[in-house]
Amino acid sequence: MKRVIAVLALLLIAATPEEALPGLEANGYYIEDGSDVSEQMVSDAVFDGRADGGRLYIVVLAEEPPGGAPTFSDSTLDLLDGDGYVVTVAPTTVGFAGDGTFWSSDEMNGAVDASVDGGSDEEVVQIFIDTLTGDTSGGGTGDGQSETSDGGGFPLFWVVLVVGGAMLLWWWLVNNRNASTRTARPMAEVKELAKAKLAEVANDILEMEDEVSVTDNPEVKGHYQRASAMYAQAMEETETATSIAEMFEVSGDLDLAIWELDCAEALLDGKPKPPKPEPPKAEPVLSPTPVEAQRVPTSIPPIPDFDRRPQRQSGGSNDVLTMLLTMMAMGGMRQGGGFGGPSGGWTGTGGGAPRPPMGGFGGRIRGGGRRR
């Protein structure tokens, strides 16, 4: 009974996102009375995060909020119109929510995982920001004594550093090789499907060539020429694509090439042109794999309704898009080999120097951990 009363009392006195909002908007941080952290230190942490390139907000609570720090961060980010990153440090949890436009989920979770070892609110914030921004100079609350002051800690430190670095390098090489293997086969399959579609388009272009060459309708010739150009572009993109994001571009080019041929055919036959195909709608969704939330196509637009000639081979390219969405659902999104990576595309990830959201999209990311 006493525990129930204590929990109820905690819920009644815990700060709310609405109470934290004014301080966050004015200063970039909010510190609840009773927290063992200095205002100057939190202010400096916010400055360091924003200097690194991300729009960072920090909340330090004296009481554990309902749902924990991740839920508090998520609700607070909503009040900030979903822009930036909110990090909440509470007595028993640390959590974040962000728009995914600068730091990735892996980077944020890595900083949280490191910070939960902090023995005080101030140490948690300091470790978090140092890890996130790559600052290895320290700055936590210590007594100023160096590991090398006793003459024996220095060699041990370097042994641990070298061994740890070797293990991290080995893990990265293995993980990168496995990710490449997982991606190579589905990429080859979707490329083969795209090439089959391109072959159909090429046959239709050749089939229609004589009829277009003798027509006096410049609109027919315009659609035909654009279809030929889109075909050539899609063929080149298919050969050079290295990521699923680039194959989404191929799918869109295929749709447009087929539509241009449909328009040319309709005008030759004295029929109304079909509507232009719509691009797939993109929504932020959580991947089934442990990576950041992605803003990716989640629905397949209908193929424009058009009664093609019996000899026409090419139709809507939605089967290419269907395979891409299937790969996404099966966990095909991997950094560097999935949607986005070094070539850009549908996701915003990575760290280091400031850069814009990849592909113009972000995606809500969330995470957190329990303090030790």
Secondary structure as GFF3:
##gff-version 3
##sequence-region A 1 372
A	DSSP	alpha_helix	2	13	.	.	.	ID=ss1
A	DSSP	alpha_helix	17	27	.	.	.	ID=ss2
A	DSSP	beta_strand	29	31	.	.	.	ID=ss3
A	DSSP	alpha_helix	39	52	.	.	.	ID=ss4
A	DSSP	beta_strand	56	60	.	.	.	ID=ss5
A	DSSP	alpha_helix	68	79	.	.	.	ID=ss6
A	DSSP	beta_strand	85	89	.	.	.	ID=ss7
A	DSSP	beta_strand	93	98	.	.	.	ID=ss8
A	DSSP	alpha_helix	105	115	.	.	.	ID=ss9
A	DSSP	alpha_helix	121	133	.	.	.	ID=ss10
A	DSSP	alpha_helix	153	213	.	.	.	ID=ss11
A	DSSP	alpha_helix	218	240	.	.	.	ID=ss12
A	DSSP	alpha_helix	244	268	.	.	.	ID=ss13
A	DSSP	beta_strand	282	285	.	.	.	ID=ss14
A	DSSP	beta_strand	294	297	.	.	.	ID=ss15
A	DSSP	alpha_helix	318	329	.	.	.	ID=ss16
A	DSSP	three_ten_helix	341	343	.	.	.	ID=ss17
A	DSSP	three_ten_helix	358	360	.	.	.	ID=ss18
A	DSSP	beta_strand	365	370	.	.	.	ID=ss19
###
